[in-house]
């Protein structure tokens, strides 16, 4: 069976005025289905750049990237949007919920913007089930500003999972949470990883997240070093 | 999630900004509606004054009359026969026909004192006055059907009782200047030496006269029409030696929109010896005035529209700036660029629809109120009470209703396009 992610020789250069800054220098990375992987490294090491490329939010300057058997290196903008919508769930450090939508609407948003949205009743049933699973059932009609940080991140997790993605990318998901909430969120993601077999890939500085990871990748100066997992 | 629902909620997000944008739209649309209504009302009053107050919807003359009206109008006359009148009256949409003679005349008032027995001159203040005026000879009953506004305005005194009644109706200011005394309706005629004299040259240039009294007066419709008066047709025909002849027929129609068709029908019926003119051909300045008004209205509307649409554009640019990160999130989870464009254009269209509904509601309420109560606005120099009753057509309402949301949506096109071109990775990195 092929890898879920297969990156070969990925480079990323940014033009800053007359200077070219290199963020990634020939990254080779394979991630298997169902992995719970963290990417760590100091600020500016290239973690976020790598996650952006893996998440199809940005393109590599060089190299190839195959996601779930599909080469996405040369896809156009709308194709990448489709890939993101179908295959990837995102959990952001600042939750990035849409403030005018309530919890249920935020969760269903990625499905609602599809070209051919599924039946509204079926979708709402899935939303309710997922909300129940992440402990948000009593808050379905609440707006994001009526929720705590932990609850907001649960909404983001549910939103990431509603499309039944192959991969969930989480960029510093516990950075804005207190330690107790962080633990709860990590536990939730581990459970979902086990239950649903969804692949999780994190960038983090948080040792608690690293502690739970099955595989830890260290990135430094744009190069990746595969480290030990737990 | 319907994009429309999201668009509506986004507009409610920054209520103050939305309210300001909406207020600008409401003011603009109310202003445009009220102005259009006023122009329409003023235009209708002007046309009403001309058509139903002076000339009729159409006029029929002998061929060449209009072109030679200043030189030899009496030579270009027509036999006034029952057959001709019937031919005119039987034309579809014609509701009344009024035979007339337009001619230049003089009216003299009697001396206030008998002449001194010693043969000396009367003091100037006691002498009668003679003055020139433009006379329109009419059959009062038929004229009242063609230009009811004019005949209805004879509030002091009365219209001549019949085409043979020796009674003049003069412009009130003109009659006042002559110091002519009003003759009570039904009262016996005063002695000849106390009557007015109507004098006019006939077609051969011979001066003839008739004794008449002042039956009534009417106010001025517009500046420059003070030296005018109505004369009973038979009296004028006797003075002008034109028994059984007229120089024009005034025609009334059931709807002014039909005048062009009626003109063609009349011309076809009458043949090449006659000419038919519509009111707008006889008063071409009204058409050019309408054109000028429409041009000015277009400029004002364009300014209103530009201000309103720039307001929307500015508000939407601000919105894109504020929601950059949110747009990045939407793009990240799979929203396509055209959906982003549609979302912002929908926001523009929604605010445009709300603005047009409120603006039209206020504008139409104003127009309706003023239409009901009227705006007294006599033409400069006129003494007739001209009441302007503003109105707008359903076409104008439909145009505004369809055009404003569309314009608002188009005004958001640029901000929407900018939002859709954001790269998710950069948009998400925005603070």
Interface residues (C-beta under 8 A of the other chain):
Chain A: X52 X55 X57 X58 X77 X78 X81 X82 X84 X85 X86 X90 X92 X96 X98 X99 X100 X101 X105 X108 X109 X110 X112 X113 X114 X159 X163
Chain B: X1 X6 X9 X10 X12 X13 X325 X326 X328 X329 X330 X331 X332 X333 X334 X335 X336 X337 X339 X423 X424 X425 X428
